[in-house]
Amino acid sequence: MSSGSNVEGKIVYDDLREWLGYAERLGEVRNVDVPEFISRYRFFFHSCRYTSLGLAACEAMMIGMPVVATATTELATVIRSGVNGYADTNRKALAEAMEALIHDRDLALRWGAAARETALRRFSIDRFVREWSAVLAGVTSTPHGPAA
């Protein structure tokens, strides 16, 4: 791996690309092109270190794509390594998980199905509405029914 690429503990994407043998940069993808573009991949790599829980990781899981991610912030509680994706702070372990997914389509499909199940359970609009409705009902109710 290249030297000097670990900035403040952040896993740098270039290191993993180099380790896996990819030289070309992906660049920006227009929003309208994302579905077709992402369909060519076996996993979503989420390298963010300081975001609470990246929406992109949730979206990838919703479409049945396993997430390989740095085990930081809330994402470490969502990804169950070897079940619905892989999360770690060790870049070699992350690269090995990526390589396994690239070479084993069935593994990617299994982890992706589990990722979708996790996302539907944890991030669906139905869950959001149900839980917020319960919270709001709890704070607007009196012991004898809704507040007037």
N, CA, C and O of each residue as an XYZ file, in Angstrom:
592
protein
N       0.838     -1.179      0.000
C       0.000      0.000      0.000
C       0.879      1.236      0.000
O       2.024      1.207      0.451
N       0.322      2.320     -0.514
C       1.104      3.542     -0.576
C       1.333      4.085      0.824
O       0.519      3.878      1.723
N       2.426      4.767      0.995
C       2.733      5.305      2.315
C       2.139      6.698      2.460
O       1.880      7.384      1.472
N       1.933      7.095      3.683
C       1.459      8.433      3.970
C       0.011      8.693      3.592
O      -0.388      9.851      3.473
N      -0.779      7.664      3.402
C      -2.151      7.905      2.956
C      -3.171      7.790      4.088
O      -4.369      7.960      3.861
N      -2.715      7.507      5.280
C      -3.629      7.388      6.405
C      -3.632      8.724      7.143
O      -2.740      8.992      7.947
N      -4.637      9.567      6.871
C      -4.715     10.903      7.429
C      -5.680     10.888      8.603
O      -6.862     10.581      8.450
N      -5.145     11.232      9.808
C      -5.957     11.255     11.020
C      -6.751      9.970     11.203
O      -7.894     10.026     11.657
N      -6.190      8.822     10.867
C      -6.852      7.546     11.053
C      -7.887      7.221      9.995
O      -8.484      6.146     10.034
N      -8.113      8.112      9.059
C      -9.121      7.888      8.013
C      -8.575      6.907      6.991
O      -7.455      7.061      6.504
N      -9.369      5.903      6.670
C      -8.961      4.953      5.651
C      -9.152      5.623      4.305
O     -10.254      6.060      3.972
N      -8.103      5.703      3.546
C      -8.149      6.411      2.271
C      -8.479      5.438      1.148
O      -7.852      4.389      1.003
N      -9.469      5.811      0.367
C      -9.970      4.985     -0.727
C      -8.861      4.580     -1.688
O      -8.873      3.456     -2.190
N      -7.904      5.461     -1.960
C      -6.832      5.149     -2.903
C      -6.017      3.936     -2.458
O      -5.592      3.140     -3.296
N      -5.796      3.785     -1.164
C      -5.055      2.628     -0.658
C      -5.771      1.330     -1.008
O      -5.152      0.371     -1.469
N      -7.082      1.313     -0.784
C      -7.841      0.103     -1.057
C      -7.899     -0.177     -2.552
O      -7.798     -1.329     -2.973
N      -8.061      0.860     -3.351
C      -8.066      0.673     -4.806
C      -6.723      0.099     -5.258
O      -6.676     -0.819     -6.077
N      -5.635      0.646     -4.718
C      -4.303      0.164     -5.085
C      -4.136     -1.292     -4.666
O      -3.628     -2.104     -5.440
N      -4.556     -1.626     -3.456
C      -4.410     -2.985     -2.945
C      -5.204     -3.969     -3.781
O      -4.760     -5.092     -4.016
N      -6.407     -3.541     -4.240
C      -7.242     -4.406     -5.062
C      -6.861     -4.370     -6.535
O      -7.384     -5.161     -7.321
N      -5.963     -3.470     -6.929
C      -5.510     -3.409     -8.307
C      -6.312     -2.496     -9.212
O      -6.257     -2.650    -10.432
N      -7.059     -1.545     -8.654
C      -7.822     -0.609     -9.467
C      -7.054      0.707     -9.561
O      -6.638      1.257     -8.541
N      -6.866      1.204    -10.755
C      -6.095      2.429    -10.932
C      -6.972      3.605    -11.357
O      -6.634      4.752    -11.065
N      -8.072      3.353    -12.029
C      -8.894      4.427    -12.562
C      -9.793      5.027    -11.480
O     -10.410      4.299    -10.703
N      -9.861      6.330    -11.438
C     -10.749      7.016    -10.497
C     -12.171      6.970    -11.028
O     -12.393      7.026    -12.237
N     -13.126      6.870    -10.124
C     -14.520      6.807    -10.528
C     -15.067      8.174    -10.903
O     -15.780      8.297    -11.899
N     -14.753      9.190    -10.137
C     -15.277     10.518    -10.409
C     -16.723     10.656     -9.966
O     -17.272      9.768     -9.313
N     -17.329     11.767    -10.322
C     -18.711     12.044     -9.940
C     -19.679     11.367    -10.907
O     -19.439     11.302    -12.113
N     -20.768     10.871    -10.351
C     -21.809     10.230    -11.150
C     -23.064     11.093    -11.019
O     -23.478     11.420     -9.907
N     -23.670     11.460    -12.145
C     -24.894     12.267    -12.113
C     -26.022     11.469    -11.454
O     -26.090     10.249    -11.604
N     -26.902     12.153    -10.728
C     -27.999     11.486    -10.016
C     -28.813     10.572    -10.916
O     -29.152      9.458    -10.516
N     -29.132     11.021    -12.119
C     -29.965     10.208    -13.017
C     -29.248      8.946    -13.475
O     -29.894      8.006    -13.940
N     -27.926      8.909    -13.353
C     -27.150      7.756    -13.800
C     -26.807      6.783    -12.679
O     -26.252      5.716    -12.940
N     -27.127      7.132    -11.443
C     -26.729      6.309    -10.294
C     -27.288      4.875    -10.351
O     -26.516      3.933    -10.170
N     -28.592      4.667    -10.594
C     -29.087      3.282    -10.582
C     -28.352      2.367    -11.572
O     -27.964      1.254    -11.216
N     -28.164      2.826    -12.790
C     -27.464      2.011    -13.790
C     -26.000      1.824    -13.400
O     -25.444      0.737    -13.563
N     -25.384      2.872    -12.890
C     -23.976      2.817    -12.522
C     -23.734      1.835    -11.378
O     -22.831      1.001    -11.447
N     -24.544      1.938    -10.328
C     -24.329      1.118     -9.136
C     -24.662     -0.354     -9.385
O     -24.171     -1.229     -8.672
N     -25.489     -0.630    -10.386
C     -25.888     -2.020    -10.663
C     -24.711     -2.890    -11.093
O     -24.824     -4.116    -11.093
N     -23.591     -2.286    -11.456
C     -22.413     -3.043    -11.888
C     -21.554     -3.522    -10.718
O     -20.584     -4.251    -10.922
N     -21.897     -3.127     -9.518
C     -21.043     -3.396     -8.365
C     -21.647     -4.420     -7.424
O     -22.863     -4.603     -7.376
N     -20.772     -5.090     -6.669
C     -21.194     -6.125     -5.717
C     -21.362     -5.595     -4.300
O     -21.988     -6.254     -3.470
N     -20.815     -4.420     -4.008
C     -20.910     -3.858     -2.666
C     -20.767     -2.350     -2.742
O     -20.335     -1.794     -3.751
N     -21.142     -1.701     -1.645
C     -20.971     -0.262     -1.503
C     -19.912     -0.034     -0.437
O     -20.030     -0.550      0.675
N     -18.883      0.731     -0.765
C     -17.830      1.040      0.202
C     -18.134      2.383      0.834
O     -18.207      3.401      0.146
N     -18.310      2.382      2.130
C     -18.642      3.586      2.892
C     -17.456      3.907      3.788
O     -17.260      3.266      4.821
N     -16.666      4.900      3.394
C     -15.423      5.189      4.114
C     -15.540      6.363      5.078
O     -14.542      6.766      5.675
N     -16.725      6.914      5.240
C     -16.880      8.076      6.115
C     -16.515      7.738      7.551
O     -16.847      6.670      8.066
N     -15.836      8.661      8.167
C     -15.427      8.447      9.545
C     -16.198      9.322     10.524
O     -16.354      8.956     11.689
N     -16.681     10.470     10.067
C     -17.270     11.432     10.990
C     -18.755     11.685     10.780
O     -19.296     12.603     11.396
N     -19.421     10.935      9.963
C     -20.860     11.116      9.784
C     -21.586     10.168     10.727
O     -21.100      9.067     10.987
N     -22.730     10.572     11.240
C     -23.427      9.724     12.208
C     -23.897      8.418     11.571
O     -23.632      7.339     12.099
N     -24.584      8.513     10.452
C     -25.003      7.337      9.688
C     -25.321      7.832      8.286
O     -26.352      8.467      8.061
N     -24.440      7.542      7.358
C     -24.585      8.066      6.008
C     -25.819      7.541      5.293
O     -26.080      6.338      5.290
N     -26.573      8.440      4.693
C     -27.762      8.069      3.936
C     -27.411      7.137      2.788
O     -28.181      6.230      2.472
N     -26.263      7.347      2.161
C     -25.862      6.500      1.032
C     -25.754      5.034      1.454
O     -26.126      4.143      0.691
N     -25.252      4.780      2.654
C     -25.149      3.396      3.138
C     -26.545      2.799      3.337
O     -26.779      1.641      2.992
N     -27.465      3.580      3.889
C     -28.848      3.108      4.071
C     -29.498      2.821      2.723
O     -30.190      1.815      2.566
N     -29.277      3.698      1.755
C     -29.850      3.508      0.420
C     -29.289      2.261     -0.249
O     -30.027      1.511     -0.888
N     -27.994      2.038     -0.105
C     -27.383      0.838     -0.687
C     -28.004     -0.410     -0.076
O     -28.328     -1.357     -0.792
N     -28.170     -0.418      1.232
C     -28.777     -1.564      1.901
C     -30.218     -1.772      1.441
O     -30.657     -2.909      1.272
N     -30.953     -0.681      1.238
C     -32.355     -0.782      0.796
C     -32.480     -1.475     -0.565
O     -33.480     -2.142     -0.829
N     -31.476     -1.320     -1.423
C     -31.556     -1.967     -2.740
C     -30.911     -3.350     -2.734
O     -30.779     -3.983     -3.782
N     -30.510     -3.816     -1.549
C     -29.951     -5.158     -1.444
C     -28.474     -5.235     -1.769
O     -27.994     -6.255     -2.262
N     -27.753     -4.163     -1.494
C     -26.321     -4.151     -1.736
C     -25.592     -4.183     -0.392
O     -25.837     -3.329      0.460
N     -24.701     -5.157     -0.194
C     -23.963     -5.179      1.067
C     -23.054     -3.964      1.179
O     -22.567     -3.443      0.175
N     -22.832     -3.523      2.400
C     -21.988     -2.365      2.661
C     -20.704     -2.832      3.335
O     -20.734     -3.587      4.307
N     -19.592     -2.377      2.807
C     -18.293     -2.557      3.450
C     -17.929     -1.170      3.961
O     -17.912     -0.205      3.197
N     -17.639     -1.073      5.256
C     -17.502      0.245      5.847
C     -16.499      0.274      6.983
O     -16.158     -0.748      7.579
N     -16.040      1.484      7.260
C     -15.240      1.678      8.454
C     -16.182      1.548      9.652
O     -17.295      2.074      9.633
N     -15.740      0.860     10.670
C     -16.574      0.602     11.857
C     -16.514      1.812     12.786
O     -15.901      1.776     13.853
N     -17.167      2.874     12.347
C     -17.187      4.111     13.118
C     -18.622      4.575     13.286
O     -19.514      4.137     12.560
N     -18.832      5.428     14.212
C     -20.122      6.028     14.536
C     -21.248      4.993     14.534
O     -21.014      3.842     14.902
N     -22.438      5.367     14.138
C     -23.612      4.499     14.208
C     -23.540      3.316     13.249
O     -24.167      2.285     13.496
N     -22.798      3.445     12.173
C     -22.719      2.368     11.185
C     -22.205      1.063     11.794
O     -22.572     -0.023     11.347
N     -21.374      1.173     12.792
C     -20.852     -0.030     13.455
C     -21.956     -0.826     14.154
O     -21.778     -2.012     14.433
N     -23.090     -0.189     14.439
C     -24.208     -0.907     15.062
C     -25.170     -1.479     14.032
O     -26.026     -2.294     14.376
N     -25.045     -1.069     12.786
C     -25.947     -1.498     11.717
C     -25.374     -2.678     10.938
O     -26.089     -3.628     10.618
N     -24.088     -2.609     10.641
C     -23.434     -3.655      9.856
C     -23.019     -4.786     10.784
O     -22.293     -4.579     11.756
N     -23.489     -5.978     10.468
C     -23.069     -7.187     11.187
C     -22.107     -7.918     10.251
O     -22.529     -8.569      9.295
N     -20.831     -7.804     10.534
C     -19.800     -8.352      9.649
C     -20.028     -9.824      9.361
O     -20.219    -10.639     10.263
N     -20.001    -10.137      8.073
C     -20.205    -11.503      7.637
C     -21.667    -11.893      7.516
O     -21.979    -13.037      7.184
N     -22.577    -10.944      7.785
C     -24.007    -11.227      7.699
C     -24.676    -10.313      6.674
O     -25.278    -10.788      5.711
N     -24.568     -8.992      6.885
C     -25.197     -8.038      5.972
C     -24.199     -7.053      5.371
O     -24.584     -6.048      4.774
N     -22.942     -7.348      5.534
C     -21.866     -6.486      5.057
C     -20.627     -6.760      5.870
O     -20.460     -7.844      6.430
N     -19.753     -5.762      5.932
C     -18.533     -5.935      6.702
C     -18.087     -4.574      7.209
O     -17.992     -3.624      6.432
N     -17.816     -4.469      8.499
C     -17.331     -3.229      9.093
C     -16.113     -3.527      9.951
O     -16.101     -4.468     10.744
N     -15.097     -2.709      9.774
C     -13.852     -2.893     10.518
C     -13.083     -1.586     10.459
O     -13.399     -0.708      9.656
N     -12.072     -1.456     11.311
C     -11.196     -0.292     11.237
C      -9.857     -0.643     10.596
O      -9.019      0.232     10.376
N      -9.665     -1.897     10.304
C      -8.428     -2.369      9.699
C      -8.587     -2.386      8.175
O      -9.422     -3.119      7.645
N      -7.784     -1.575      7.472
C      -7.973     -1.468      6.022
C      -7.661     -2.765      5.290
O      -8.250     -3.031      4.242
N      -6.755     -3.576      5.812
C      -6.476     -4.854      5.149
C      -7.700     -5.775      5.259
O      -8.058     -6.447      4.292
N      -8.333     -5.804      6.422
C      -9.533     -6.619      6.598
C     -10.658     -6.125      5.690
O     -11.393     -6.933      5.121
N     -10.797     -4.813      5.552
C     -11.816     -4.247      4.657
C     -11.543     -4.657      3.212
O     -12.453     -5.068      2.492
N     -10.293     -4.543      2.800
C      -9.933     -4.905      1.430
C     -10.164     -6.394      1.178
O     -10.602     -6.775      0.093
N      -9.878     -7.227      2.156
C     -10.108     -8.671      2.003
C     -11.602     -8.979      1.869
O     -11.994     -9.845      1.087
N     -12.430     -8.269      2.635
C     -13.880     -8.455      2.508
C     -14.355     -8.024      1.121
O     -15.189     -8.691      0.509
N     -13.822     -6.912      0.635
C     -14.171     -6.437     -0.705
C     -13.775     -7.462     -1.763
O     -14.544     -7.771     -2.674
N     -12.579     -7.969     -1.621
C     -12.082     -8.958     -2.577
C     -12.957    -10.215     -2.565
O     -13.257    -10.773     -3.621
N     -13.364    -10.658     -1.382
C     -14.234    -11.833     -1.276
C     -15.554    -11.584     -1.991
O     -16.054    -12.466     -2.690
N     -16.124    -10.397     -1.827
C     -17.390    -10.064     -2.479
C     -17.239     -9.978     -3.995
O     -18.138    -10.377     -4.736
N     -16.116     -9.463     -4.448
C     -15.859     -9.360     -5.890
C     -15.789    -10.750     -6.514
O     -16.298    -10.971     -7.613
N     -15.159    -11.679     -5.812
C     -14.924    -13.013     -6.368
C     -16.021    -14.033     -6.071
O     -16.025    -15.121     -6.647
N     -16.959    -13.691     -5.171
C     -18.002    -14.646     -4.785
C     -19.373    -13.982     -4.902
O     -19.845    -13.325     -3.974
N     -19.989    -14.167     -6.042
C     -21.292    -13.552     -6.311
C     -22.347    -14.003     -5.305
O     -23.155    -13.193     -4.852
N     -22.348    -15.289     -4.954
C     -23.333    -15.803     -4.004
C     -23.189    -15.160     -2.628
O     -24.186    -14.883     -1.961
N     -21.962    -14.926     -2.208
C     -21.718    -14.241     -0.941
C     -22.309    -12.832     -0.995
O     -22.977    -12.397     -0.057
N     -22.061    -12.128     -2.090
C     -22.604    -10.773     -2.243
C     -24.125    -10.792     -2.223
O     -24.748     -9.908     -1.635
N     -24.724    -11.782     -2.855
C     -26.188    -11.886     -2.863
C     -26.736    -12.172     -1.463
O     -27.745    -11.592     -1.064
N     -26.077    -13.062     -0.719
C     -26.527    -13.378      0.649
C     -26.417    -12.159      1.559
O     -27.366    -11.806      2.259
N     -25.253    -11.525      1.540
C     -25.063    -10.349      2.382
C     -26.007     -9.230      1.946
O     -26.521     -8.488      2.783
N     -26.237     -9.107      0.632
C     -27.136     -8.076      0.130
C     -28.570     -8.300      0.571
O     -29.261     -7.351      0.941
N     -29.025     -9.547      0.537
C     -30.385     -9.856      0.996
C     -30.527     -9.531      2.485
O     -31.541     -8.977      2.909
N     -29.522     -9.870      3.262
C     -29.544     -9.562      4.691
C     -29.469     -8.050      4.932
O     -30.089     -7.535      5.863
N     -28.710     -7.345      4.091
C     -28.622     -5.881      4.204
C     -29.989     -5.256      3.947
O     -30.402     -4.349      4.669
N     -30.688     -5.735      2.926
C     -32.026     -5.210      2.629
C     -32.986     -5.477      3.775
O     -33.764     -4.601      4.152
N     -32.937     -6.674      4.329
C     -33.794     -7.016      5.468
C     -33.515     -6.079      6.646
O     -34.444     -5.584      7.284
N     -32.243     -5.842      6.928
C     -31.858     -4.925      8.006
C     -32.384     -3.523      7.724
O     -32.952     -2.881      8.607
N     -32.196     -3.050      6.498
C     -32.623     -1.698      6.141
C     -34.135     -1.541      6.240
O     -34.624     -0.529      6.742
N     -34.873     -2.532      5.768
C     -36.333     -2.448      5.852
C     -36.802     -2.424      7.299
O     -37.750     -1.717      7.640
N     -36.142     -3.192      8.141
C     -36.511     -3.252      9.558
C     -36.134     -1.953     10.280
O     -36.905     -1.454     11.100
N     -34.961     -1.411      9.978
C     -34.462     -0.260     10.740
C     -34.744      1.094     10.122
O     -34.843      2.083     10.849
N     -34.878      1.177      8.790
C     -34.942      2.487      8.137
C     -36.189      2.732      7.302
O     -36.262      3.740      6.599
N     -37.160      1.849      7.360
C     -38.341      2.022      6.515
C     -39.210      3.174      7.007
O     -39.178      3.536      8.183
N     -39.987      3.743      6.088
C     -40.898      4.825      6.447
C     -41.980      4.318      7.406
O     -42.443      5.068      8.265
N     -42.383      3.055      7.268
C     -43.390      2.492      8.179
C     -42.892      2.505      9.620
O     -43.627      2.882     10.532
N     -41.654      2.096      9.820
C     -41.082      2.109     11.169
C     -40.996      3.541     11.685
O     -41.348      3.814     12.833
N     -40.534      4.445     10.845
C     -40.402      5.851     11.218
C     -41.752      6.412     11.676
O     -41.845      7.007     12.749
N     -42.788      6.226     10.869
C     -44.119      6.742     11.191
C     -44.657      6.102     12.470
O     -45.174      6.800     13.342
N     -44.540      4.789     12.585
C     -45.036      4.067     13.761
C     -44.376      4.574     15.042
O     -45.063      4.856     16.023
N     -43.065      4.688     15.038
C     -42.364      5.082     16.262
C     -42.580      6.548     16.610
O     -42.756      6.877     17.783
N     -42.572      7.440     15.614
C     -42.814      8.849     15.897
C     -44.262      9.080     16.310
O     -44.537      9.934     17.153
N     -45.187      8.330     15.726
C     -46.592      8.452     16.134
C     -46.746      8.066     17.597
O     -47.478      8.719     18.340
N     -46.059      7.009     18.012
C     -46.111      6.582     19.414
C     -45.525      7.653     20.335
O     -46.084      7.935     21.394
N     -44.408      8.244     19.936
C     -43.791      9.300     20.739
C     -44.734     10.493     20.856
O     -44.971     11.004     21.950
N     -45.272     10.932     19.712
C     -46.159     12.095     19.729
C     -47.434     11.820     20.508
O     -47.923     12.695     21.224
N     -47.977     10.620     20.379
C     -49.165     10.257     21.156
C     -48.844     10.271     22.642
O     -49.663     10.697     23.457
N     -47.664      9.809     22.987
C     -47.261      9.785     24.397
C     -47.122     11.162     25.008
O     -47.453     11.345     26.179
N     -46.648     12.131     24.258
C     -46.456     13.471     24.824
C     -47.689     14.354     24.684
O     -47.757     15.412     25.309
N     -48.658     13.945     23.884
C     -49.866     14.755     23.736
C     -51.069     14.150     24.428
O     -52.167     14.697     24.330
N     -50.900     13.053     25.116
C     -52.017     12.382     25.789
C     -52.004     12.680     27.286
O     -50.960     12.941     27.884
N     -53.176     12.633     27.854
C     -53.331     12.719     29.310
C     -53.750     11.337     29.775
O     -54.059     10.486     28.941
N     -53.772     11.084     31.062
C     -54.201      9.769     31.536
C     -55.617      9.406     31.078
O     -55.964      8.225     31.047
N     -56.430     10.387     30.727
C     -57.822     10.145     30.337
C     -58.030     10.275     28.832
O     -59.172     10.380     28.385
N     -56.982     10.271     28.052
C     -57.136     10.382     26.606
C     -56.328     11.545     26.052
O     -55.549     12.170     26.771
N     -56.518     11.829     24.778
C     -55.742     12.913     24.152
C     -56.010     14.254     24.803
O     -57.104     14.521     25.300
N     -54.989     15.089     24.790
C     -55.135     16.440     25.337
C     -56.078     17.233     24.460
O     -56.131     17.029     23.247
N     -56.817     18.135     25.070
C     -57.789     18.937     24.315
C     -57.143     20.160     23.742
O     -57.807     20.954     23.075
